[in-house]
Structure formats: C-alpha cells, structure tokens
Amino acid sequence: MKGTVYLIHLESKIAHAQHYIGWAKFYIQRVRHHRNGTGAKFLAEAVRREINARCCQNLGKHGRKF
C-alpha cells in the first residue's frame, strides 16, 4: 500500500521535540485531522497550546516499510 510521508515543523518545542514525521494513505485528510486536534496526540497538544505548525516537507509516495 502506498501513502505519503510528510514532516511537520512546530514554531516552538513541546518538551524536546519540534518536528513530527507521519505517513498517510490520504495525506490531505490526515493533515486536516492534525490541524483540528484529532490526529496524533503530539500535534493535538500543539493545537491545545496554540503552537503554529506547518507541513514543511512532503517526502512523496512510499509503502509503510519506508
């Protein structure tokens, strides 16, 4: 199964981390979930803290074993 690998950058850190890497079959819908706080827990915390995030890299289509 192919999907998109992507990297999200936060304007400020949460604990020690400032980046999130993800994989999604439906990339656009997954990023929407992250932005509204219903995606990954790490990005939900960024939404709760009102930390701006942007998708800074789309690494293209890859299988889950990438």
PDBQT receptor file of N, H, CA, C and O in Angstrom, charges set to zero:
ATOM      1  N   MET A   1       0.846  -1.175   0.000  1.00  0.00    +0.000 N 
ATOM      2  CA  MET A   1       0.000   0.000   0.000  1.00  0.00    +0.000 C 
ATOM      3  C   MET A   1       0.895   1.244   0.000  1.00  0.00    +0.000 C 
ATOM      4  O   MET A   1       1.830   1.338   0.796  1.00  0.00    +0.000 OA
ATOM      5  N   LYS A   2       0.614   2.175  -0.875  1.00  0.00    +0.000 N 
ATOM      6  H   LYS A   2      -0.145   2.098  -1.522  1.00  0.00    +0.000 HD
ATOM      7  CA  LYS A   2       1.385   3.417  -0.980  1.00  0.00    +0.000 C 
ATOM      8  C   LYS A   2       0.679   4.540  -0.227  1.00  0.00    +0.000 C 
ATOM      9  O   LYS A   2      -0.549   4.594  -0.166  1.00  0.00    +0.000 OA
ATOM     10  N   GLY A   3       1.473   5.426   0.339  1.00  0.00    +0.000 N 
ATOM     11  H   GLY A   3       2.471   5.383   0.290  1.00  0.00    +0.000 HD
ATOM     12  CA  GLY A   3       0.957   6.595   1.030  1.00  0.00    +0.000 C 
ATOM     13  C   GLY A   3       2.019   7.688   0.991  1.00  0.00    +0.000 C 
ATOM     14  O   GLY A   3       3.085   7.506   0.404  1.00  0.00    +0.000 OA
ATOM     15  N   THR A   4       1.726   8.807   1.610  1.00  0.00    +0.000 N 
ATOM     16  H   THR A   4       0.860   8.955   2.087  1.00  0.00    +0.000 HD
ATOM     17  CA  THR A   4       2.635   9.954   1.612  1.00  0.00    +0.000 C 
ATOM     18  C   THR A   4       3.349  10.062   2.952  1.00  0.00    +0.000 C 
ATOM     19  O   THR A   4       2.725   9.980   4.010  1.00  0.00    +0.000 OA
ATOM     20  N   VAL A   5       4.645  10.244   2.895  1.00  0.00    +0.000 N 
ATOM     21  H   VAL A   5       5.152  10.311   2.035  1.00  0.00    +0.000 HD
ATOM     22  CA  VAL A   5       5.456  10.520   4.086  1.00  0.00    +0.000 C 
ATOM     23  C   VAL A   5       5.602  12.041   4.161  1.00  0.00    +0.000 C 
ATOM     24  O   VAL A   5       5.909  12.683   3.156  1.00  0.00    +0.000 OA
ATOM     25  N   TYR A   6       5.384  12.622   5.348  1.00  0.00    +0.000 N 
ATOM     26  H   TYR A   6       5.135  12.101   6.164  1.00  0.00    +0.000 HD
ATOM     27  CA  TYR A   6       5.423  14.074   5.487  1.00  0.00    +0.000 C 
ATOM     28  C   TYR A   6       6.066  14.475   6.802  1.00  0.00    +0.000 C 
ATOM     29  O   TYR A   6       6.104  13.695   7.754  1.00  0.00    +0.000 OA
ATOM     30  N   LEU A   7       6.570  15.701   6.842  1.00  0.00    +0.000 N 
ATOM     31  H   LEU A   7       6.539  16.334   6.068  1.00  0.00    +0.000 HD
ATOM     32  CA  LEU A   7       7.235  16.255   8.019  1.00  0.00    +0.000 C 
ATOM     33  C   LEU A   7       6.544  17.552   8.412  1.00  0.00    +0.000 C 
ATOM     34  O   LEU A   7       6.360  18.437   7.577  1.00  0.00    +0.000 OA
ATOM     35  N   ILE A   8       6.161  17.668   9.681  1.00  0.00    +0.000 N 
ATOM     36  H   ILE A   8       6.311  16.948  10.359  1.00  0.00    +0.000 HD
ATOM     37  CA  ILE A   8       5.517  18.868  10.200  1.00  0.00    +0.000 C 
ATOM     38  C   ILE A   8       6.463  19.541  11.191  1.00  0.00    +0.000 C 
ATOM     39  O   ILE A   8       7.022  18.889  12.073  1.00  0.00    +0.000 OA
ATOM     40  N   HIS A   9       6.632  20.843  11.034  1.00  0.00    +0.000 N 
ATOM     41  H   HIS A   9       6.177  21.372  10.317  1.00  0.00    +0.000 HD
ATOM     42  CA  HIS A   9       7.508  21.651  11.886  1.00  0.00    +0.000 C 
ATOM     43  C   HIS A   9       6.653  22.535  12.795  1.00  0.00    +0.000 C 
ATOM     44  O   HIS A   9       5.729  23.201  12.327  1.00  0.00    +0.000 OA
ATOM     45  N   LEU A  10       6.963  22.541  14.096  1.00  0.00    +0.000 N 
ATOM     46  H   LEU A  10       7.714  22.001  14.476  1.00  0.00    +0.000 HD
ATOM     47  CA  LEU A  10       6.283  23.413  15.059  1.00  0.00    +0.000 C 
ATOM     48  C   LEU A  10       7.110  24.673  15.271  1.00  0.00    +0.000 C 
ATOM     49  O   LEU A  10       8.339  24.616  15.243  1.00  0.00    +0.000 OA
ATOM     50  N   GLU A  11       6.450  25.812  15.484  1.00  0.00    +0.000 N 
ATOM     51  H   GLU A  11       5.451  25.857  15.506  1.00  0.00    +0.000 HD
ATOM     52  CA  GLU A  11       7.170  27.066  15.730  1.00  0.00    +0.000 C 
ATOM     53  C   GLU A  11       7.944  27.043  17.039  1.00  0.00    +0.000 C 
ATOM     54  O   GLU A  11       8.967  27.717  17.163  1.00  0.00    +0.000 OA
ATOM     55  N   SER A  12       7.472  26.278  18.014  1.00  0.00    +0.000 N 
ATOM     56  H   SER A  12       6.641  25.731  17.913  1.00  0.00    +0.000 HD
ATOM     57  CA  SER A  12       8.207  26.132  19.275  1.00  0.00    +0.000 C 
ATOM     58  C   SER A  12       8.118  24.681  19.720  1.00  0.00    +0.000 C 
ATOM     59  O   SER A  12       7.250  23.930  19.273  1.00  0.00    +0.000 OA
ATOM     60  N   LYS A  13       9.025  24.300  20.603  1.00  0.00    +0.000 N 
ATOM     61  H   LYS A  13       9.730  24.909  20.966  1.00  0.00    +0.000 HD
ATOM     62  CA  LYS A  13       9.128  22.902  21.021  1.00  0.00    +0.000 C 
ATOM     63  C   LYS A  13       8.066  22.506  22.033  1.00  0.00    +0.000 C 
ATOM     64  O   LYS A  13       7.568  23.331  22.798  1.00  0.00    +0.000 OA
ATOM     65  N   ILE A  14       7.737  21.228  22.015  1.00  0.00    +0.000 N 
ATOM     66  H   ILE A  14       8.142  20.558  21.393  1.00  0.00    +0.000 HD
ATOM     67  CA  ILE A  14       6.971  20.585  23.081  1.00  0.00    +0.000 C 
ATOM     68  C   ILE A  14       7.947  19.596  23.698  1.00  0.00    +0.000 C 
ATOM     69  O   ILE A  14       8.362  18.636  23.049  1.00  0.00    +0.000 OA
ATOM     70  N   ALA A  15       8.310  19.831  24.944  1.00  0.00    +0.000 N 
ATOM     71  H   ALA A  15       7.972  20.611  25.471  1.00  0.00    +0.000 HD
ATOM     72  CA  ALA A  15       9.382  19.078  25.611  1.00  0.00    +0.000 C 
ATOM     73  C   ALA A  15      10.645  19.228  24.772  1.00  0.00    +0.000 C 
ATOM     74  O   ALA A  15      11.164  20.338  24.654  1.00  0.00    +0.000 OA
ATOM     75  N   HIS A  16      11.150  18.159  24.193  1.00  0.00    +0.000 N 
ATOM     76  H   HIS A  16      10.729  17.258  24.290  1.00  0.00    +0.000 HD
ATOM     77  CA  HIS A  16      12.384  18.220  23.406  1.00  0.00    +0.000 C 
ATOM     78  C   HIS A  16      12.135  18.223  21.899  1.00  0.00    +0.000 C 
ATOM     79  O   HIS A  16      13.080  18.370  21.123  1.00  0.00    +0.000 OA
ATOM     80  N   ALA A  17      10.890  18.065  21.474  1.00  0.00    +0.000 N 
ATOM     81  H   ALA A  17      10.123  17.946  22.104  1.00  0.00    +0.000 HD
ATOM     82  CA  ALA A  17      10.598  17.844  20.053  1.00  0.00    +0.000 C 
ATOM     83  C   ALA A  17       9.973  19.061  19.373  1.00  0.00    +0.000 C 
ATOM     84  O   ALA A  17       9.175  19.788  19.965  1.00  0.00    +0.000 OA
ATOM     85  N   GLN A  18      10.355  19.257  18.134  1.00  0.00    +0.000 N 
ATOM     86  H   GLN A  18      11.003  18.667  17.653  1.00  0.00    +0.000 HD
ATOM     87  CA  GLN A  18       9.811  20.362  17.340  1.00  0.00    +0.000 C 
ATOM     88  C   GLN A  18       9.351  19.893  15.957  1.00  0.00    +0.000 C 
ATOM     89  O   GLN A  18       8.904  20.702  15.143  1.00  0.00    +0.000 OA
ATOM     90  N   HIS A  19       9.461  18.583  15.693  1.00  0.00    +0.000 N 
ATOM     91  H   HIS A  19       9.824  17.926  16.354  1.00  0.00    +0.000 HD
ATOM     92  CA  HIS A  19       9.064  18.041  14.397  1.00  0.00    +0.000 C 
ATOM     93  C   HIS A  19       8.256  16.763  14.582  1.00  0.00    +0.000 C 
ATOM     94  O   HIS A  19       8.399  16.054  15.578  1.00  0.00    +0.000 OA
ATOM     95  N   TYR A  20       7.413  16.490  13.610  1.00  0.00    +0.000 N 
ATOM     96  H   TYR A  20       7.297  17.066  12.801  1.00  0.00    +0.000 HD
ATOM     97  CA  TYR A  20       6.612  15.269  13.592  1.00  0.00    +0.000 C 
ATOM     98  C   TYR A  20       6.697  14.697  12.192  1.00  0.00    +0.000 C 
ATOM     99  O   TYR A  20       6.480  15.411  11.213  1.00  0.00    +0.000 OA
ATOM    100  N   ILE A  21       7.010  13.424  12.090  1.00  0.00    +0.000 N 
ATOM    101  H   ILE A  21       7.186  12.844  12.886  1.00  0.00    +0.000 HD
ATOM    102  CA  ILE A  21       7.005  12.766  10.786  1.00  0.00    +0.000 C 
ATOM    103  C   ILE A  21       5.855  11.763  10.768  1.00  0.00    +0.000 C 
ATOM    104  O   ILE A  21       5.640  11.021  11.726  1.00  0.00    +0.000 OA
ATOM    105  N   GLY A  22       5.127  11.759   9.665  1.00  0.00    +0.000 N 
ATOM    106  H   GLY A  22       5.302  12.362   8.886  1.00  0.00    +0.000 HD
ATOM    107  CA  GLY A  22       3.977  10.878   9.567  1.00  0.00    +0.000 C 
ATOM    108  C   GLY A  22       3.859  10.225   8.200  1.00  0.00    +0.000 C 
ATOM    109  O   GLY A  22       4.539  10.609   7.248  1.00  0.00    +0.000 OA
ATOM    110  N   TRP A  23       2.990   9.239   8.125  1.00  0.00    +0.000 N 
ATOM    111  H   TRP A  23       2.438   8.928   8.899  1.00  0.00    +0.000 HD
ATOM    112  CA  TRP A  23       2.679   8.534   6.894  1.00  0.00    +0.000 C 
ATOM    113  C   TRP A  23       1.172   8.430   6.809  1.00  0.00    +0.000 C 
ATOM    114  O   TRP A  23       0.517   8.113   7.802  1.00  0.00    +0.000 OA
ATOM    115  N   ALA A  24       0.619   8.689   5.652  1.00  0.00    +0.000 N 
ATOM    116  H   ALA A  24       1.152   8.947   4.846  1.00  0.00    +0.000 HD
ATOM    117  CA  ALA A  24      -0.832   8.588   5.496  1.00  0.00    +0.000 C 
ATOM    118  C   ALA A  24      -1.187   8.171   4.081  1.00  0.00    +0.000 C 
ATOM    119  O   ALA A  24      -0.582   8.628   3.110  1.00  0.00    +0.000 OA
ATOM    120  N   LYS A  25      -2.163   7.309   3.983  1.00  0.00    +0.000 N 
ATOM    121  H   LYS A  25      -2.654   6.938   4.772  1.00  0.00    +0.000 HD
ATOM    122  CA  LYS A  25      -2.682   6.933   2.670  1.00  0.00    +0.000 C 
ATOM    123  C   LYS A  25      -3.402   8.118   2.047  1.00  0.00    +0.000 C 
ATOM    124  O   LYS A  25      -3.293   8.359   0.844  1.00  0.00    +0.000 OA
ATOM    125  N   PHE A  26      -4.136   8.853   2.870  1.00  0.00    +0.000 N 
ATOM    126  H   PHE A  26      -4.224   8.657   3.847  1.00  0.00    +0.000 HD
ATOM    127  CA  PHE A  26      -4.878  10.035   2.420  1.00  0.00    +0.000 C 
ATOM    128  C   PHE A  26      -4.279  11.265   3.126  1.00  0.00    +0.000 C 
ATOM    129  O   PHE A  26      -4.777  11.711   4.160  1.00  0.00    +0.000 OA
ATOM    130  N   TYR A  27      -3.222  11.785   2.551  1.00  0.00    +0.000 N 
ATOM    131  H   TYR A  27      -2.817  11.422   1.711  1.00  0.00    +0.000 HD
ATOM    132  CA  TYR A  27      -2.400  12.841   3.140  1.00  0.00    +0.000 C 
ATOM    133  C   TYR A  27      -3.196  14.099   3.516  1.00  0.00    +0.000 C 
ATOM    134  O   TYR A  27      -3.093  14.569   4.649  1.00  0.00    +0.000 OA
ATOM    135  N   ILE A  28      -3.975  14.642   2.599  1.00  0.00    +0.000 N 
ATOM    136  H   ILE A  28      -4.059  14.260   1.679  1.00  0.00    +0.000 HD
ATOM    137  CA  ILE A  28      -4.708  15.892   2.852  1.00  0.00    +0.000 C 
ATOM    138  C   ILE A  28      -5.666  15.729   4.035  1.00  0.00    +0.000 C 
ATOM    139  O   ILE A  28      -5.721  16.595   4.908  1.00  0.00    +0.000 OA
ATOM    140  N   GLN A  29      -6.413  14.638   4.070  1.00  0.00    +0.000 N 
ATOM    141  H   GLN A  29      -6.369  13.935   3.360  1.00  0.00    +0.000 HD
ATOM    142  CA  GLN A  29      -7.350  14.413   5.173  1.00  0.00    +0.000 C 
ATOM    143  C   GLN A  29      -6.608  14.253   6.497  1.00  0.00    +0.000 C 
ATOM    144  O   GLN A  29      -7.074  14.734   7.530  1.00  0.00    +0.000 OA
ATOM    145  N   ARG A  30      -5.455  13.581   6.474  1.00  0.00    +0.000 N 
ATOM    146  H   ARG A  30      -5.076  13.190   5.635  1.00  0.00    +0.000 HD
ATOM    147  CA  ARG A  30      -4.692  13.380   7.707  1.00  0.00    +0.000 C 
ATOM    148  C   ARG A  30      -4.164  14.699   8.256  1.00  0.00    +0.000 C 
ATOM    149  O   ARG A  30      -4.209  14.930   9.464  1.00  0.00    +0.000 OA
ATOM    150  N   VAL A  31      -3.668  15.558   7.386  1.00  0.00    +0.000 N 
ATOM    151  H   VAL A  31      -3.631  15.370   6.405  1.00  0.00    +0.000 HD
ATOM    152  CA  VAL A  31      -3.188  16.869   7.832  1.00  0.00    +0.000 C 
ATOM    153  C   VAL A  31      -4.347  17.684   8.414  1.00  0.00    +0.000 C 
ATOM    154  O   VAL A  31      -4.159  18.406   9.394  1.00  0.00    +0.000 OA
ATOM    155  N   ARG A  32      -5.523  17.579   7.832  1.00  0.00    +0.000 N 
ATOM    156  H   ARG A  32      -5.676  16.993   7.036  1.00  0.00    +0.000 HD
ATOM    157  CA  ARG A  32      -6.712  18.263   8.404  1.00  0.00    +0.000 C 
ATOM    158  C   ARG A  32      -6.973  17.780   9.822  1.00  0.00    +0.000 C 
ATOM    159  O   ARG A  32      -7.255  18.585  10.710  1.00  0.00    +0.000 OA
ATOM    160  N   HIS A  33      -6.882  16.469  10.043  1.00  0.00    +0.000 N 
ATOM    161  H   HIS A  33      -6.654  15.815   9.322  1.00  0.00    +0.000 HD
ATOM    162  CA  HIS A  33      -7.077  15.930  11.396  1.00  0.00    +0.000 C 
ATOM    163  C   HIS A  33      -6.025  16.499  12.358  1.00  0.00    +0.000 C 
ATOM    164  O   HIS A  33      -6.347  16.887  13.481  1.00  0.00    +0.000 OA
ATOM    165  N   HIS A  34      -4.786  16.544  11.914  1.00  0.00    +0.000 N 
ATOM    166  H   HIS A  34      -4.524  16.229  11.001  1.00  0.00    +0.000 HD
ATOM    167  CA  HIS A  34      -3.734  17.111  12.776  1.00  0.00    +0.000 C 
ATOM    168  C   HIS A  34      -4.056  18.563  13.133  1.00  0.00    +0.000 C 
ATOM    169  O   HIS A  34      -3.916  18.964  14.289  1.00  0.00    +0.000 OA
ATOM    170  N   ARG A  35      -4.479  19.338  12.161  1.00  0.00    +0.000 N 
ATOM    171  H   ARG A  35      -4.593  19.012  11.223  1.00  0.00    +0.000 HD
ATOM    172  CA  ARG A  35      -4.741  20.769  12.393  1.00  0.00    +0.000 C 
ATOM    173  C   ARG A  35      -5.922  21.026  13.323  1.00  0.00    +0.000 C 
ATOM    174  O   ARG A  35      -5.949  22.038  14.024  1.00  0.00    +0.000 OA
ATOM    175  N   ASN A  36      -6.902  20.114  13.334  1.00  0.00    +0.000 N 
ATOM    176  H   ASN A  36      -6.879  19.292  12.765  1.00  0.00    +0.000 HD
ATOM    177  CA  ASN A  36      -8.046  20.351  14.227  1.00  0.00    +0.000 C 
ATOM    178  C   ASN A  36      -7.925  19.602  15.554  1.00  0.00    +0.000 C 
ATOM    179  O   ASN A  36      -8.855  19.604  16.361  1.00  0.00    +0.000 OA
ATOM    180  N   GLY A  37      -6.764  18.958  15.775  1.00  0.00    +0.000 N 
ATOM    181  H   GLY A  37      -6.009  18.957  15.120  1.00  0.00    +0.000 HD
ATOM    182  CA  GLY A  37      -6.510  18.331  17.073  1.00  0.00    +0.000 C 
ATOM    183  C   GLY A  37      -7.017  16.914  17.210  1.00  0.00    +0.000 C 
ATOM    184  O   GLY A  37      -7.014  16.372  18.315  1.00  0.00    +0.000 OA
ATOM    185  N   THR A  38      -7.458  16.289  16.117  1.00  0.00    +0.000 N 
ATOM    186  H   THR A  38      -7.461  16.730  15.219  1.00  0.00    +0.000 HD
ATOM    187  CA  THR A  38      -7.974  14.921  16.188  1.00  0.00    +0.000 C 
ATOM    188  C   THR A  38      -7.027  13.905  15.560  1.00  0.00    +0.000 C 
ATOM    189  O   THR A  38      -7.404  12.752  15.350  1.00  0.00    +0.000 OA
ATOM    190  N   GLY A  39      -5.793  14.328  15.257  1.00  0.00    +0.000 N 
ATOM    191  H   GLY A  39      -5.487  15.265  15.428  1.00  0.00    +0.000 HD
ATOM    192  CA  GLY A  39      -4.783  13.417  14.694  1.00  0.00    +0.000 C 
ATOM    193  C   GLY A  39      -3.892  12.876  15.797  1.00  0.00    +0.000 C 
ATOM    194  O   GLY A  39      -4.380  12.422  16.832  1.00  0.00    +0.000 OA
ATOM    195  N   ALA A  40      -2.613  12.923  15.580  1.00  0.00    +0.000 N 
ATOM    196  H   ALA A  40      -2.216  13.292  14.739  1.00  0.00    +0.000 HD
ATOM    197  CA  ALA A  40      -1.629  12.421  16.547  1.00  0.00    +0.000 C 
ATOM    198  C   ALA A  40      -1.692  13.202  17.862  1.00  0.00    +0.000 C 
ATOM    199  O   ALA A  40      -1.947  14.407  17.862  1.00  0.00    +0.000 OA
ATOM    200  N   LYS A  41      -1.460  12.513  18.978  1.00  0.00    +0.000 N 
ATOM    201  H   LYS A  41      -1.254  11.535  18.978  1.00  0.00    +0.000 HD
ATOM    202  CA  LYS A  41      -1.505  13.157  20.300  1.00  0.00    +0.000 C 
ATOM    203  C   LYS A  41      -0.509  14.314  20.404  1.00  0.00    +0.000 C 
ATOM    204  O   LYS A  41      -0.819  15.352  20.990  1.00  0.00    +0.000 OA
ATOM    205  N   PHE A  42       0.682  14.135  19.838  1.00  0.00    +0.000 N 
ATOM    206  H   PHE A  42       0.933  13.292  19.363  1.00  0.00    +0.000 HD
ATOM    207  CA  PHE A  42       1.702  15.185  19.879  1.00  0.00    +0.000 C 
ATOM    208  C   PHE A  42       1.187  16.465  19.214  1.00  0.00    +0.000 C 
ATOM    209  O   PHE A  42       1.353  17.557  19.758  1.00  0.00    +0.000 OA
ATOM    210  N   LEU A  43       0.567  16.333  18.044  1.00  0.00    +0.000 N 
ATOM    211  H   LEU A  43       0.433  15.446  17.602  1.00  0.00    +0.000 HD
ATOM    212  CA  LEU A  43       0.061  17.520  17.349  1.00  0.00    +0.000 C 
ATOM    213  C   LEU A  43      -1.221  18.047  17.983  1.00  0.00    +0.000 C 
ATOM    214  O   LEU A  43      -1.503  19.243  17.902  1.00  0.00    +0.000 OA
ATOM    215  N   ALA A  44      -1.997  17.175  18.610  1.00  0.00    +0.000 N 
ATOM    216  H   ALA A  44      -1.768  16.204  18.677  1.00  0.00    +0.000 HD
ATOM    217  CA  ALA A  44      -3.165  17.638  19.361  1.00  0.00    +0.000 C 
ATOM    218  C   ALA A  44      -2.721  18.542  20.514  1.00  0.00    +0.000 C 
ATOM    219  O   ALA A  44      -3.383  19.530  20.830  1.00  0.00    +0.000 OA
ATOM    220  N   GLU A  45      -1.601  18.193  21.131  1.00  0.00    +0.000 N 
ATOM    221  H   GLU A  45      -1.063  17.391  20.874  1.00  0.00    +0.000 HD
ATOM    222  CA  GLU A  45      -1.049  19.033  22.205  1.00  0.00    +0.000 C 
ATOM    223  C   GLU A  45      -0.581  20.376  21.643  1.00  0.00    +0.000 C 
ATOM    224  O   GLU A  45      -0.748  21.408  22.292  1.00  0.00    +0.000 OA
ATOM    225  N   ALA A  46      -0.009  20.369  20.463  1.00  0.00    +0.000 N 
ATOM    226  H   ALA A  46       0.126  19.530  19.936  1.00  0.00    +0.000 HD
ATOM    227  CA  ALA A  46       0.396  21.627  19.820  1.00  0.00    +0.000 C 
ATOM    228  C   ALA A  46      -0.827  22.505  19.563  1.00  0.00    +0.000 C 
ATOM    229  O   ALA A  46      -0.775  23.717  19.775  1.00  0.00    +0.000 OA
ATOM    230  N   VAL A  47      -1.917  21.908  19.110  1.00  0.00    +0.000 N 
ATOM    231  H   VAL A  47      -1.959  20.924  18.937  1.00  0.00    +0.000 HD
ATOM    232  CA  VAL A  47      -3.163  22.662  18.882  1.00  0.00    +0.000 C 
ATOM    233  C   VAL A  47      -3.664  23.228  20.210  1.00  0.00    +0.000 C 
ATOM    234  O   VAL A  47      -4.051  24.394  20.288  1.00  0.00    +0.000 OA
ATOM    235  N   ARG A  48      -3.654  22.397  21.248  1.00  0.00    +0.000 N 
ATOM    236  H   ARG A  48      -3.340  21.449  21.184  1.00  0.00    +0.000 HD
ATOM    237  CA  ARG A  48      -4.121  22.843  22.570  1.00  0.00    +0.000 C 
ATOM    238  C   ARG A  48      -3.290  24.019  23.077  1.00  0.00    +0.000 C 
ATOM    239  O   ARG A  48      -3.833  24.944  23.682  1.00  0.00    +0.000 OA
ATOM    240  N   ARG A  49      -1.984  23.993  22.837  1.00  0.00    +0.000 N 
ATOM    241  H   ARG A  49      -1.543  23.241  22.346  1.00  0.00    +0.000 HD
ATOM    242  CA  ARG A  49      -1.089  25.072  23.281  1.00  0.00    +0.000 C 
ATOM    243  C   ARG A  49      -1.045  26.241  22.303  1.00  0.00    +0.000 C 
ATOM    244  O   ARG A  49      -0.345  27.226  22.540  1.00  0.00    +0.000 OA
ATOM    245  N   GLU A  50      -1.790  26.135  21.205  1.00  0.00    +0.000 N 
ATOM    246  H   GLU A  50      -2.359  25.336  21.012  1.00  0.00    +0.000 HD
ATOM    247  CA  GLU A  50      -1.829  27.166  20.162  1.00  0.00    +0.000 C 
ATOM    248  C   GLU A  50      -0.461  27.410  19.547  1.00  0.00    +0.000 C 
ATOM    249  O   GLU A  50      -0.096  28.550  19.259  1.00  0.00    +0.000 OA
ATOM    250  N   ILE A  51       0.297  26.331  19.346  1.00  0.00    +0.000 N 
ATOM    251  H   ILE A  51       0.000  25.405  19.580  1.00  0.00    +0.000 HD
ATOM    252  CA  ILE A  51       1.592  26.405  18.672  1.00  0.00    +0.000 C 
ATOM    253  C   ILE A  51       1.347  26.234  17.174  1.00  0.00    +0.000 C 
ATOM    254  O   ILE A  51       0.739  25.254  16.743  1.00  0.00    +0.000 OA
ATOM    255  N   ASN A  52       1.820  27.183  16.396  1.00  0.00    +0.000 N 
ATOM    256  H   ASN A  52       2.313  27.980  16.746  1.00  0.00    +0.000 HD
ATOM    257  CA  ASN A  52       1.660  27.085  14.948  1.00  0.00    +0.000 C 
ATOM    258  C   ASN A  52       2.516  25.955  14.395  1.00  0.00    +0.000 C 
ATOM    259  O   ASN A  52       3.646  25.731  14.831  1.00  0.00    +0.000 OA
ATOM    260  N   ALA A  53       1.947  25.253  13.427  1.00  0.00    +0.000 N 
ATOM    261  H   ALA A  53       1.029  25.435  13.073  1.00  0.00    +0.000 HD
ATOM    262  CA  ALA A  53       2.645  24.146  12.779  1.00  0.00    +0.000 C 
ATOM    263  C   ALA A  53       2.442  24.261  11.278  1.00  0.00    +0.000 C 
ATOM    264  O   ALA A  53       1.413  24.741  10.803  1.00  0.00    +0.000 OA
ATOM    265  N   ARG A  54       3.457  23.804  10.541  1.00  0.00    +0.000 N 
ATOM    266  H   ARG A  54       4.293  23.414  10.927  1.00  0.00    +0.000 HD
ATOM    267  CA  ARG A  54       3.309  23.798   9.087  1.00  0.00    +0.000 C 
ATOM    268  C   ARG A  54       3.955  22.542   8.529  1.00  0.00    +0.000 C 
ATOM    269  O   ARG A  54       4.949  22.040   9.055  1.00  0.00    +0.000 OA
ATOM    270  N   CYS A  55       3.375  22.060   7.469  1.00  0.00    +0.000 N 
ATOM    271  H   CYS A  55       2.568  22.468   7.042  1.00  0.00    +0.000 HD
ATOM    272  CA  CYS A  55       3.937  20.909   6.788  1.00  0.00    +0.000 C 
ATOM    273  C   CYS A  55       5.084  21.429   5.934  1.00  0.00    +0.000 C 
ATOM    274  O   CYS A  55       4.865  22.115   4.935  1.00  0.00    +0.000 OA
ATOM    275  N   CYS A  56       6.289  21.102   6.327  1.00  0.00    +0.000 N 
ATOM    276  H   CYS A  56       6.467  20.545   7.139  1.00  0.00    +0.000 HD
ATOM    277  CA  CYS A  56       7.443  21.685   5.644  1.00  0.00    +0.000 C 
ATOM    278  C   CYS A  56       8.057  20.755   4.615  1.00  0.00    +0.000 C 
ATOM    279  O   CYS A  56       8.925  21.176   3.850  1.00  0.00    +0.000 OA
ATOM    280  N   GLN A  57       7.629  19.504   4.577  1.00  0.00    +0.000 N 
ATOM    281  H   GLN A  57       6.924  19.162   5.198  1.00  0.00    +0.000 HD
ATOM    282  CA  GLN A  57       8.208  18.593   3.604  1.00  0.00    +0.000 C 
ATOM    283  C   GLN A  57       7.231  17.465   3.304  1.00  0.00    +0.000 C 
ATOM    284  O   GLN A  57       6.728  16.803   4.212  1.00  0.00    +0.000 OA
ATOM    285  N   ASN A  58       6.973  17.258   2.036  1.00  0.00    +0.000 N 
ATOM    286  H   ASN A  58       7.382  17.796   1.298  1.00  0.00    +0.000 HD
ATOM    287  CA  ASN A  58       6.214  16.114   1.572  1.00  0.00    +0.000 C 
ATOM    288  C   ASN A  58       7.244  15.211   0.906  1.00  0.00    +0.000 C 
ATOM    289  O   ASN A  58       7.801  15.563  -0.134  1.00  0.00    +0.000 OA
ATOM    290  N   LEU A  59       7.496  14.062   1.492  1.00  0.00    +0.000 N 
ATOM    291  H   LEU A  59       7.043  13.775   2.336  1.00  0.00    +0.000 HD
ATOM    292  CA  LEU A  59       8.556  13.179   1.020  1.00  0.00    +0.000 C 
ATOM    293  C   LEU A  59       8.095  12.194  -0.045  1.00  0.00    +0.000 C 
ATOM    294  O   LEU A  59       8.831  11.274  -0.401  1.00  0.00    +0.000 OA
ATOM    295  N   GLY A  60       6.890  12.379  -0.551  1.00  0.00    +0.000 N 
ATOM    296  H   GLY A  60       6.292  13.127  -0.262  1.00  0.00    +0.000 HD
ATOM    297  CA  GLY A  60       6.412  11.562  -1.657  1.00  0.00    +0.000 C 
ATOM    298  C   GLY A  60       5.725  10.278  -1.238  1.00  0.00    +0.000 C 
ATOM    299  O   GLY A  60       5.494  10.025  -0.056  1.00  0.00    +0.000 OA
ATOM    300  N   LYS A  61       5.407   9.475  -2.240  1.00  0.00    +0.000 N 
ATOM    301  H   LYS A  61       5.595   9.681  -3.201  1.00  0.00    +0.000 HD
ATOM    302  CA  LYS A  61       4.666   8.228  -2.044  1.00  0.00    +0.000 C 
ATOM    303  C   LYS A  61       5.616   7.090  -1.730  1.00  0.00    +0.000 C 
ATOM    304  O   LYS A  61       6.595   6.855  -2.438  1.00  0.00    +0.000 OA
ATOM    305  N   HIS A  62       5.298   6.385  -0.641  1.00  0.00    +0.000 N 
ATOM    306  H   HIS A  62       4.502   6.576  -0.067  1.00  0.00    +0.000 HD
ATOM    307  CA  HIS A  62       6.103   5.243  -0.211  1.00  0.00    +0.000 C 
ATOM    308  C   HIS A  62       5.199   4.237   0.460  1.00  0.00    +0.000 C 
ATOM    309  O   HIS A  62       4.104   4.572   0.913  1.00  0.00    +0.000 OA
ATOM    310  N   GLY A  63       5.661   3.008   0.522  1.00  0.00    +0.000 N 
ATOM    311  H   GLY A  63       6.551   2.737   0.155  1.00  0.00    +0.000 HD
ATOM    312  CA  GLY A  63       4.954   1.995   1.290  1.00  0.00    +0.000 C 
ATOM    313  C   GLY A  63       5.212   2.208   2.771  1.00  0.00    +0.000 C 
ATOM    314  O   GLY A  63       6.069   3.011   3.139  1.00  0.00    +0.000 OA
ATOM    315  N   ARG A  64       4.490   1.508   3.616  1.00  0.00    +0.000 N 
ATOM    316  H   ARG A  64       3.794   0.856   3.316  1.00  0.00    +0.000 HD
ATOM    317  CA  ARG A  64       4.640   1.663   5.069  1.00  0.00    +0.000 C 
ATOM    318  C   ARG A  64       6.011   1.209   5.559  1.00  0.00    +0.000 C 
ATOM    319  O   ARG A  64       6.406   1.579   6.664  1.00  0.00    +0.000 OA
ATOM    320  N   LYS A  65       6.739   0.435   4.793  1.00  0.00    +0.000 N 
ATOM    321  H   LYS A  65       6.418   0.135   3.895  1.00  0.00    +0.000 HD
ATOM    322  CA  LYS A  65       8.054  -0.044   5.207  1.00  0.00    +0.000 C 
ATOM    323  C   LYS A  65       9.157   0.945   4.869  1.00  0.00    +0.000 C 
ATOM    324  O   LYS A  65      10.334   0.631   5.051  1.00  0.00    +0.000 OA
ATOM    325  N   PHE A  66       8.811   2.125   4.383  1.00  0.00    +0.000 N 
ATOM    326  H   PHE A  66       7.855   2.380   4.235  1.00  0.00    +0.000 HD
ATOM    327  CA  PHE A  66       9.764   3.166   4.033  1.00  0.00    +0.000 C 
ATOM    328  C   PHE A  66      10.684   3.410   5.194  1.00  0.00    +0.000 C 
ATOM    329  O   PHE A  66      11.573   4.257   5.110  1.00  0.00    +0.000 OA
TER     330      PHE A  66
